[in-house]
């Protein structure tokens, strides 16, 4: 297990380094002058030269790359070209709202997706299965930028049950959490149904039924336990999607998270903030994949931890 963990950690570090390197050179070689963003379109040459020197833009790309990696090792992601605030402070400010929203959305997706998938698997090709899978198809196909205005129109403007947008008290999180949870819930439901159908046809399930065990015990103790690993992968991938795919939702509902800051950085060409956001998302995805690999080895003894 120790060797397995070491290999996965090394692979994770290499993956994050590769993503950081690619992102840096894409930003460094992109057309445009970031100094104009910091100084304004009407700045004189002396002001632009001073800003380029302050941000290290007057150095060769190789030197800037070395400084960037050295800063990463010391937790320094640079400063925003737009407002001169350290990127670390911006991410610390935006990550908690994004993380809270993602956790709530994942819980909603699990609570809706897993029971729906189990119910569909217990009644394959019946009316309940067709209704649930049709709902899943709608959840997968409907994008966030369409679902969000629909929920705002129904629950905020027509019924007046929930606020339109904002952040603060718990009721502000209901609509964005539902919008974010729609697609992951549909994916988890499909994965649960598929995995449960395959598990329920195994020989040990038929043996348990022939032995007279209660159906509920067979479902929870044997079938669901062995069918949960693919669902775990889907849930973990969905959590990474929730953390990185909430850009539209956060902008629509004016949630002060990482997604809104990322949209601003793209529209204003704030390269340092783009690099910091991509680095954060890369670390999150790599960490989630590492945790899933470890859980696979711990939960299923059939999974052999080998080199």
C-alpha positions in Angstrom: 0.0 0.0 0.0 2.8 2.4 0.8 4.4 1.8 -2.6 1.0 2.4 -4.3 0.5 5.6 -2.4 4.0 6.8 -3.3 3.4 6.1 -7.0 0.1 7.9 -7.0 1.4 10.9 -5.2 4.4 11.2 -7.6 2.0 10.9 -10.6 -0.3 13.5 -9.1 2.7 16.0 -8.6 3.8 15.4 -12.2 0.3 15.9 -13.5 -0.1 19.2 -11.6 3.4 20.4 -12.8 2.5 19.6 -16.4 -0.8 21.5 -16.2 1.0 24.5 -14.6 3.6 24.5 -17.3 1.2 24.3 -20.2 -1.0 27.0 -18.6 2.0 29.3 -18.0 3.3 29.2 -21.5 -0.2 29.6 -23.1 -0.6 32.7 -21.0 2.9 34.0 -21.6 2.8 33.5 -25.4 -0.7 34.8 -25.8 -1.0 38.1 -27.8 -1.7 41.3 -25.9 0.1 43.3 -23.2 -1.1 42.6 -19.6 0.5 45.9 -18.5 -2.3 47.7 -20.4 -4.8 45.9 -18.3 -3.1 47.1 -15.1 -2.4 50.7 -16.3 -5.3 51.4 -18.6 -5.5 52.1 -22.3 -4.3 55.7 -22.0 -1.1 55.0 -19.9 2.1 56.5 -21.1 5.2 54.5 -22.0 7.0 55.2 -18.7 4.0 53.9 -16.7 3.8 50.7 -18.8 7.5 50.1 -18.5 7.3 50.5 -14.7 4.4 48.0 -14.5 6.1 45.5 -16.7 9.1 45.7 -14.4 7.0 45.3 -11.2 5.3 42.2 -12.6 8.4 40.8 -14.1 7.1 41.0 -17.6 10.3 42.6 -19.0 12.2 39.4 -18.2 12.6 36.5 -20.7 10.0 33.8 -20.7 12.4 31.2 -19.3 13.3 33.5 -16.3 9.6 34.2 -15.7 8.9 30.5 -15.7 11.6 29.9 -13.2 10.2 32.6 -11.0 6.7 31.2 -11.4 7.8 27.7 -10.2 9.8 29.2 -7.3 6.7 31.2 -6.3 4.5 28.1 -6.4 6.9 26.2 -4.1 6.5 29.0 -1.6 2.7 29.4 -2.0 3.0 32.6 -4.1 0.8 32.6 -7.2 1.5 36.2 -8.1 -0.7 39.3 -8.2 -3.8 40.1 -10.2 -3.1 42.4 -13.1 -6.5 44.0 -12.7 -6.5 45.0 -9.0 -3.0 44.0 -7.8 -4.4 41.7 -5.1 -2.4 38.5 -4.5 -4.0 35.5 -6.3 -3.8 33.5 -3.1 -6.0 36.0 -1.3 -8.5 36.0 -4.2 -8.8 32.2 -4.2 -9.0 32.0 -0.4 -11.9 34.4 -0.6 -13.7 32.6 -3.4 -13.1 29.0 -2.5 -15.4 28.7 0.6 -18.6 29.7 -1.2 -17.8 27.4 -4.2 -16.9 24.5 -1.9 -20.1 24.9 0.2 -22.2 25.0 -2.9 -20.5 22.0 -4.4 -20.9 19.9 -1.2 -24.6 20.7 -0.9 -25.1 19.9 -4.6 -23.2 16.6 -4.3 -25.4 15.6 -1.3 -28.5 16.5 -3.3 -27.2 14.5 -6.3 -26.5 11.4 -4.1 -29.8 11.6 -2.3 -31.7 11.8 -5.6 -29.5 9.7 -7.8 -28.8 6.6 -5.8 -32.4 5.8 -4.7 -33.6 6.5 -8.3 -31.0 4.2 -9.7 -31.9 1.4 -7.3 -35.6 1.8 -7.9 -35.1 1.6 -11.6 -32.9 -1.4 -11.3 -35.4 -3.3 -9.2 -38.1 -2.7 -11.9 -36.2 -2.9 -15.2 -38.2 -2.0 -18.3 -41.2 -1.2 -16.2 -43.1 2.0 -16.0 -41.1 3.3 -13.0 -37.8 2.5 -14.8 -38.9 4.3 -18.0 -40.1 7.4 -16.1 -36.9 7.6 -14.0 -34.6 7.1 -17.0 -36.6 9.7 -19.0 -36.0 12.2 -16.2 -32.4 11.2 -16.2 -32.2 12.0 -19.9 -33.7 15.4 -19.3 -31.2 16.1 -16.4 -28.2 15.1 -18.6 -29.4 17.1 -21.6 -30.5 20.3 -20.0 -27.6 22.8 -19.6 -27.2 25.0 -16.6 -27.8 28.2 -18.4 -31.3 27.1 -19.4 -32.2 25.3 -16.1 -31.2 28.2 -13.9 -33.5 30.8 -15.5 -36.4 28.3 -15.5 -36.0 27.7 -11.8 -35.7 31.4 -11.1 -38.9 32.0 -13.1 -40.9 29.3 -11.3 -39.7 29.4 -7.7 -38.5 33.0 -7.3 -40.6 35.2 -9.7 -43.9 33.2 -9.9 -44.1 31.5 -6.5 -41.9 33.8 -4.6 -40.6 31.0 -2.4 -36.9 31.7 -2.9 -34.7 34.8 -3.6 -33.6 35.4 -7.2 -29.9 35.7 -6.5 -27.3 36.6 -3.9 -25.4 34.9 -1.2 -25.7 34.8 2.6 -28.5 32.9 4.3 -29.2 29.2 3.4 -32.2 30.0 1.2 -29.8 31.7 -1.3 -28.1 28.3 -1.9 -31.2 26.3 -2.7 -31.7 27.3 -6.4 -27.9 27.2 -7.3 -27.5 23.8 -5.5 -30.5 22.4 -7.4 -29.2 23.6 -10.7 -25.7 22.2 -10.0 -27.1 18.9 -8.8 -29.3 18.1 -11.8 -26.7 16.7 -14.1 -24.6 14.8 -11.4 -27.8 13.3 -10.0 -28.8 12.0 -13.5 -25.3 10.5 -14.1 -25.3 8.9 -10.6 -28.8 7.5 -11.2 -27.7 5.9 -14.5 -24.5 4.5 -13.1 -26.4 3.1 -10.1 -29.0 1.5 -12.2 -26.4 -0.1 -14.6 -24.2 -1.3 -11.7 -27.2 -2.7 -9.7 -28.6 -4.6 -12.8 -25.2 -6.2 -13.3 -24.8 -7.1 -9.6 -28.3 -8.5 -9.2 -27.5 -11.1 -11.9 -24.5 -12.5 -10.1 -24.4 -16.0 -8.7 -24.0 -15.0 -5.1 -27.1 -12.9 -5.2 -29.1 -15.9 -6.5 -27.5 -18.0 -3.8 -28.6 -15.5 -1.2 -32.1 -15.5 -2.5 -32.2 -19.3 -2.5 -31.0 -19.3 1.1 -34.1 -17.3 2.1 -32.4 -14.1 3.1 -34.8 -11.1 3.2 -34.8 -9.0 0.0 -33.9 -5.8 1.9 -30.8 -7.5 3.4 -29.7 -8.8 0.1 -30.1 -5.4 -1.5 -28.3 -3.4 1.2 -25.7 -5.8 2.5 -24.6 -7.6 -0.7 -25.9 -5.9 -3.9 -25.5 -2.3 -3.0 -22.1 -2.7 -1.4 -20.6 -4.4 -4.4 -22.4 -2.1 -6.9 -21.2 1.1 -5.2 -17.7 1.3 -6.6 -18.7 2.6 -10.0 -21.1 5.0 -8.3 -18.2 6.2 -6.1 -16.2 7.0 -9.2 -19.2 8.9 -10.7 -19.7 10.8 -7.5 -16.1 11.8 -7.2 -15.9 12.9 -10.8 -19.1 14.8 -10.3 -17.7 16.6 -7.3 -14.8 17.8 -9.4 -17.2 18.9 -12.0 -19.2 20.8 -9.3 -16.2 22.6 -8.1 -15.0 23.6 -11.6 -18.3 23.7 -13.5 -20.1 26.2 -11.4 -19.0 29.2 -13.4 -22.3 29.8 -15.1 -24.3 29.1 -12.0 -22.2 31.4 -9.8 -22.4 34.2 -12.3 -26.2 33.7 -12.7 -26.9 33.7 -9.0 -24.1 36.2 -8.1 -22.4 33.8 -5.8 -18.9 35.3 -4.8 -17.0 32.1 -5.6 -14.1 30.9 -7.7 -16.4 30.6 -10.8 -17.3 34.2 -10.9 -13.7 35.3 -10.5 -12.7 32.9 -13.3 -15.3 34.5 -15.7 -13.9 37.9 -14.8 -10.3 36.8 -15.4 -11.2 35.4 -18.8 -13.1 38.5 -20.0 -10.4 40.9 -18.7 -7.4 38.7 -19.7 -6.0 38.6 -16.2 -3.5 35.8 -16.9 -2.2 35.4 -13.4 -5.7 34.8 -12.0 -6.4 32.4 -14.9 -3.3 30.4 -14.0 -4.2 30.4 -10.3 -7.7 29.2 -11.0 -6.6 26.4 -13.3 -3.9 25.3 -10.7 -6.6 25.2 -8.0 -8.9 23.1 -10.2 -6.0 20.8 -11.2 -5.1 20.1 -7.6 -8.7 19.4 -6.7 -9.2 16.9 -9.6 -5.9 15.2 -8.9 -6.6 14.9 -5.2 -10.1 13.5 -5.8 -8.7 10.9 -8.2 -6.0 9.9 -5.7 -8.7 9.5 -2.9 -10.8 7.4 -5.2 -7.9 5.1 -6.1 -7.2 4.6 -2.4 -10.9 4.0 -1.6 -11.1 1.4 -4.4 -8.2 -0.5 -2.9 -9.7 -0.3 0.6 -13.3 -1.1 -0.2 -12.9 -3.9 -2.7 -10.5 -6.7 -1.8 -10.6 -7.9 -5.4 -8.8 -4.7 -6.5 -5.1 -5.6 -6.3 -2.8 -2.9 -5.4 0.2 -3.5 -7.7 2.9 -1.6 -9.4 
